[in-house]
Amino acid sequence: MASPATASEAGALSPSPELSSRPSHGFFMWREFAWGAAAGGFGEGMMHPIDTMKTRMQSQTLITGSQSQKSVFRVIWSIWVADGLKGFYRGITPGVTGSLATGATYFGVIESTKKWLEEVHPSLGGHWAHFVAGALGDTLGSFVYVPCEVLKQRMQVQGTRKSWNSVMVRENVSQRQMYCYYSGMFQAGRSIFQAHGLKGLYAGYWSTLARDVPFAGLMVTFYEALKDLTNSGNHAWLPHEFETSSSSEGLFLGGLAGGLAAYITTPLDVIKTRLQVQGPTKRYNGWYDAMRRTWAAEGIRGLFRGSVPRITWYVPASALTFMAVEFLRDHFNGGFTADVPEVASITLEPSPSPSPSPSSAVQEVA
């Protein structure tokens, strides 16, 4: 029979958690990466036809050699006549794939950086920190986004096989000067890699960063500044019981921030597009040469080609993306962010042994 002393000692050792109210230093906010990926893919999928129009407008000089710019309506009509509805959605698969990656890193890095600054270096916060976080997040996503962008834009320029072949014949351009027809994302990637290696898949990489780093930084800076301005205006002018939802704020302010950033960075987008779609016959010797020759041949209008469809794309795309992110935060973060006290350490302390009852003493004697 077990010794009563041993049994009482074993039962007396009970865990006594010491709860700490220290802030958690887990700065990696994985939920923001997930919400950003979902929102980025959603925005790209919804607005891909507008992006196709923009790419066609910016690259028409490269394909046809014409310096005259088609209007937006002429571009829409030409795509519809030549390719039908499918023409507007050429390249959507690599487009959504790239947006999943860059959306994840963009919003994930921004929110993780904001949390890190709030908990460790609160004095370093501010809009400049948002700019740096947005630029860094977009740069990390570029390793996946740029190859997808190359595939997407070349497929957008080609349209359907019939229309691409007719363009090659009409403009008297051989496939050695441009590139073969791409039937899909993986065939396009394999073809470019076999012909040019990784350099072909990352064509225009630095020009993409030159466009996207300032764009990403400006967009999140504008968005956060507009949110601050809106919040101060709400407190000053609206009754306290009136509250606007985060989703509606994201829809309106995100669209405005995206449109402003898109217009400012349009010249950088023109140069990036021309470097990525020029094909085997190099017409531009790098980013600076493309900028210089575009300015010399077409002036300021050439650098802002496609600005209308670019803004038309980014306003609703940014609005939908920020709205989706705010909606996901509001509706799905609650289950993950319950206030649970952090357990700093657990100590085992002996609890006072209870005095034996008379009945147990009688049983022991017996």
Residue pairs with C-beta under 8 A, 6 or more apart in sequence:
4 356
4 364
8 353
8 354
9 350
9 353
12 350
12 351
12 352
12 353
13 348
13 349
13 350
13 351
14 348
14 349
14 351
15 346
15 347
15 348
16 346
16 347
16 348
16 349
17 343
17 345
17 346
18 343
18 344
18 345
18 346
18 347
19 341
19 342
19 343
19 344
20 341
20 342
20 343
20 344
21 341
21 342
22 342
22 344
23 119
24 342
25 119
25 120
27 112
27 115
27 116
27 119
28 112
29 108
29 111
29 112
29 115
30 108
31 329
31 332
31 333
31 336
32 107
32 108
32 110
32 111
32 112
32 325
33 104
33 105
33 107
33 108
34 104
35 107
35 324
35 325
35 328
35 329
35 332
36 103
36 104
36 105
36 106
36 107
36 108
36 325
37 100
37 101
37 103
37 104
38 103
38 324
38 328
39 103
39 107
39 320
39 321
39 322
39 324
39 325
39 328
40 99
40 100
40 101
40 102
40 103
40 104
40 106
40 107
40 321
41 96
41 99
41 100
41 103
42 320
42 321
42 324
43 99
43 103
43 317
43 318
43 320
43 321
43 324
44 51
44 92
44 95
44 96
44 98
44 99
44 317
45 92
45 95
45 96
46 316
46 317
46 320
47 313
47 316
47 317
47 320
48 88
48 89
48 91
48 92
48 95
48 96
49 88
49 89
50 309
50 312
50 313
50 316
50 317
51 95
51 156
51 309
51 313
52 79
52 87
52 88
52 89
52 90
52 91
52 156
53 72
53 75
53 76
53 79
53 88
53 309
54 306
54 309
54 310
54 313
55 153
55 156
55 157
55 273
55 277
55 306
56 75
56 78
56 79
56 156
56 157
57 69
57 70
57 72
57 75
57 305
57 306
57 309
58 269
58 270
58 273
58 274
58 305
58 306
59 153
59 157
59 273
59 274
59 277
60 66
60 69
60 70
61 67
61 274
61 298
61 302
61 305
62 274
62 277
62 278
62 283
63 157
63 167
63 171
63 173
63 178
63 277
64 167
64 171
65 171
67 297
67 298
69 301
69 305
70 78
72 308
72 309
75 309
79 87
79 88
79 159
80 87
80 88
82 159
82 160
82 162
82 163
82 166
83 90
83 159
83 160
83 163
84 160
86 160
87 159
87 160
87 163
90 155
90 156
90 158
90 159
90 160
91 151
91 152
91 153
91 154
91 155
91 156
92 152
93 184
93 185
94 147
94 148
94 149
94 151
94 152
94 155
94 185
94 188
95 148
95 149
95 152
97 144
97 148
97 185
98 141
98 144
98 145
98 146
98 147
98 148
98 149
98 152
99 145
101 141
101 143
101 144
101 145
101 148
102 137
102 138
102 141
102 142
102 144
102 145
103 141
103 321
104 141
105 137
105 138
105 140
105 141
106 134
106 137
106 138
106 141
106 216
106 220
107 137
107 325
108 137
109 133
109 134
109 136
109 137
109 140
110 130
110 133
110 134
110 137
110 220
113 129
113 132
113 133
113 136
114 125
114 129
114 130
114 133
117 124
117 125
117 129
118 125
127 221
127 224
127 225
128 221
130 217
130 220
130 221
130 224
131 217
131 218
131 220
131 221
132 217
133 220
134 216
134 217
134 219
134 220
134 221
135 213
135 214
135 216
135 217
137 216
138 212
138 213
138 215
138 216
138 217
139 209
139 212
139 213
142 205
142 208
142 209
142 212
145 208
145 212
146 201
146 202
146 204
146 205
146 208
147 189
147 201
147 202
149 208
149 276
150 192
150 200
150 201
150 202
150 203
150 204
150 276
151 182
151 185
151 188
151 189
151 192
151 201
153 273
153 276
153 277
154 179
154 182
154 188
154 276
154 277
155 182
155 185
155 188
157 277
158 164
158 181
158 182
161 181
161 183
164 181
165 181
167 173
168 174
168 175
168 178
176 280
176 281
177 279
177 280
177 281
178 279
178 280
178 281
179 191
179 192
179 195
179 279
179 280
180 191
182 188
182 191
189 201
192 200
192 201
193 200
193 201
195 280
196 203
196 280
203 275
203 276
204 272
204 273
204 275
204 276
206 287
207 268
207 271
207 272
207 275
207 276
207 287
207 290
208 272
208 276
210 268
210 271
210 272
210 287
211 265
211 268
211 269
211 271
211 272
214 261
214 264
214 265
214 268
215 261
215 262
215 264
215 265
215 268
218 257
218 260
218 261
218 264
218 265
219 257
219 258
219 260
219 261
219 318
220 257
222 256
222 257
222 260
222 261
223 253
223 254
223 257
223 322
226 253
226 256
226 257
227 249
227 253
230 244
230 249
230 253
234 242
234 243
234 244
245 326
245 330
246 326
246 327
246 329
246 330
247 323
247 326
247 327
247 330
248 323
249 326
250 319
250 322
250 323
250 324
250 325
250 326
250 327
251 319
251 320
251 322
251 323
252 319
253 322
254 318
254 319
254 320
254 321
254 322
254 323
255 315
255 316
255 318
255 319
255 322
256 315
257 318
257 322
258 314
258 315
258 317
258 318
258 319
258 321
258 322
259 311
259 314
259 315
259 318
261 314
262 269
262 310
262 311
262 313
262 314
262 315
262 318
263 307
263 310
263 311
266 303
266 304
266 306
266 307
266 310
267 291
267 303
267 304
269 306
269 310
270 294
270 302
270 303
270 304
270 305
270 306
271 287
271 290
271 291
271 294
271 303
273 306
274 283
274 284
274 290
274 294
275 284
275 286
275 287
275 290
278 284
284 290
284 293
291 303
294 302
294 303
295 302
295 303
298 305
356 364
